[in-house]
């Protein structure tokens, strides 16, 4: 379950960085 949450956070960060 921790892996899934980590994946979601990583994807969210990627979107934030890409939007920058």
N, C-alpha and C positions, 0 to 999 in steps of 0.2 A: 504493500500500500504506500509505503514511503517513496518507493521508486516512482509510482504514478504521480504523486504530488510533486516530486522533484522535477519530473518531466514537464508538468504543467507550468511550474515556476520558470523553468529554463525557457520554455517557449514564450512565456509572457515577457521575459527579459529581452529575448531576441527581438520581439516585436517593438518593444520600447526603444531598444538601441537602433533598430532599423528606421523607426519613425524619426529618430533624432536627425 
